[in-house]
Amino acid sequence: KHSLLMSGGSDCHQKPTVMGTLDIPDYVAEQFR
């Protein structure tokens, strides 16, 4: 969990809509889950 927090993984979980506005490939989004 700590590594995800440092990489901003927590922000992705809290604001999933933000990921939609960014050019993030599906395989990258899978890693943040």
Rosetta silent file (secondary structure, phi, psi, omega in degrees, C-alpha in Angstrom):
SEQUENCE: KHSLLMSGGSDCHQKPTVMGTLDIPDYVAEQFR
SCORE:     score description
SCORE:     0.000 S_00000001
   1 L     0.000  -36.296 -176.707    0.000    0.000    0.000 S_00000001
   2 H   -64.068  -40.045 -179.172    2.838    2.366    0.812 S_00000001
   3 H   -64.837  -35.911  179.333    4.325    2.064   -2.677 S_00000001
   4 H   -68.998  -37.696 -179.951    0.935    2.871   -4.208 S_00000001
   5 H   -64.041  -41.505 -178.854    0.541    5.922   -1.971 S_00000001
   6 H   -67.033  -35.500 -178.275    3.946    7.221   -3.047 S_00000001
   7 L   -85.443    0.126  178.986    3.138    6.667   -6.715 S_00000001
   8 L    87.564   18.860 -179.808   -0.222    8.405   -6.310 S_00000001
   9 H   -64.468  -34.994 -178.699   -2.225    5.175   -6.340 S_00000001
  10 H   -64.339  -37.138  179.836   -4.446    6.454   -3.538 S_00000001
  11 H   -64.427  -36.004 -179.778   -5.402    9.472   -5.641 S_00000001
  12 H   -66.178  -37.560 -179.716   -6.456    7.159   -8.455 S_00000001
  13 H   -71.682  -38.032 -177.856   -8.729    5.238   -6.095 S_00000001
  14 H   -75.718  -34.200 -178.591  -10.209    8.415   -4.630 S_00000001
  15 L  -128.874   75.682 -178.942  -10.643   10.122   -8.007 S_00000001
  16 H   -63.518  -26.089 -178.555  -11.167    7.467  -10.705 S_00000001
  17 H   -69.321  -26.888 -179.732  -12.550   10.110  -13.069 S_00000001
  18 H   -64.712  -38.581  179.861   -9.165   11.844  -13.089 S_00000001
  19 H   -63.048  -31.701 -179.096   -7.575    8.752  -14.647 S_00000001
  20 H   -68.241  -28.540 -177.942  -10.128    8.939  -17.436 S_00000001
  21 H   -84.045  -14.642 -179.756   -8.977   12.444  -18.364 S_00000001
  22 L   -97.997  157.927  179.444   -5.333   11.364  -18.520 S_00000001
  23 L   -85.085   71.839 -179.581   -3.693    9.299  -21.241 S_00000001
  24 L  -108.410  118.131  178.844   -3.201    6.236  -19.050 S_00000001
  25 L   -60.163  157.353 -178.533   -3.156    2.849  -20.804 S_00000001
  26 H   -62.304  -37.305 -176.805   -5.354    0.092  -19.387 S_00000001
  27 H   -68.134  -26.579  176.487   -2.342   -1.996  -18.369 S_00000001
  28 H   -74.346  -40.336  179.045   -1.054    0.918  -16.268 S_00000001
  29 H   -63.836  -33.905  179.108   -4.429    1.319  -14.585 S_00000001
  30 H   -61.632  -35.665 -177.171   -4.375   -2.410  -13.783 S_00000001
  31 H   -68.880  -26.705 -177.900   -1.158   -1.944  -11.793 S_00000001
  32 L   -83.250   -6.956 -178.806   -2.795    0.665   -9.542 S_00000001
  33 L   -79.811    0.000    0.000   -5.578   -1.699   -8.533 S_00000001
